[in-house]
Amino acid sequence: MSKIFNLVNRKTLFAATGVTLVVAGGVGEQCRQLNDSSFIVSFLRTFFVDPSVSLDDIKSFYPIFVSEDEKSKIFDNDNKYFVMFNEKLTSKMDINARR
């Protein structure tokens, strides 16, 4: 029995449904809207590495810049592909990695 895979890319899916994916992260007043999948992964990994840091502090690690196109404004951040570490945590991780 063979399986048939119907590959649907993101652009086709959103064009067909007209729905955009928005993830809201946080609890209570720390709720933040996250749109970019790379940013979501980096943001969550940063939180899981050091959960003592608040979501507002983590959000400040990823500054958003706005560039205007002919049609609309484009919101992006440079650090969306990076996990941010606390200095104390990084030094402990470096020590363990060197062993």
Secondary structure as UniProt FT lines:
FT   HELIX           10..17
FT   STRAND          23..25
FT   HELIX           28..30
FT   STRAND          32..34
FT   HELIX           37..49
FT   TURN            51..52
FT   HELIX           55..61
FT   STRAND          65..68
FT   STRAND          73..76
FT   TURN            78..81
FT   HELIX           87..98
//
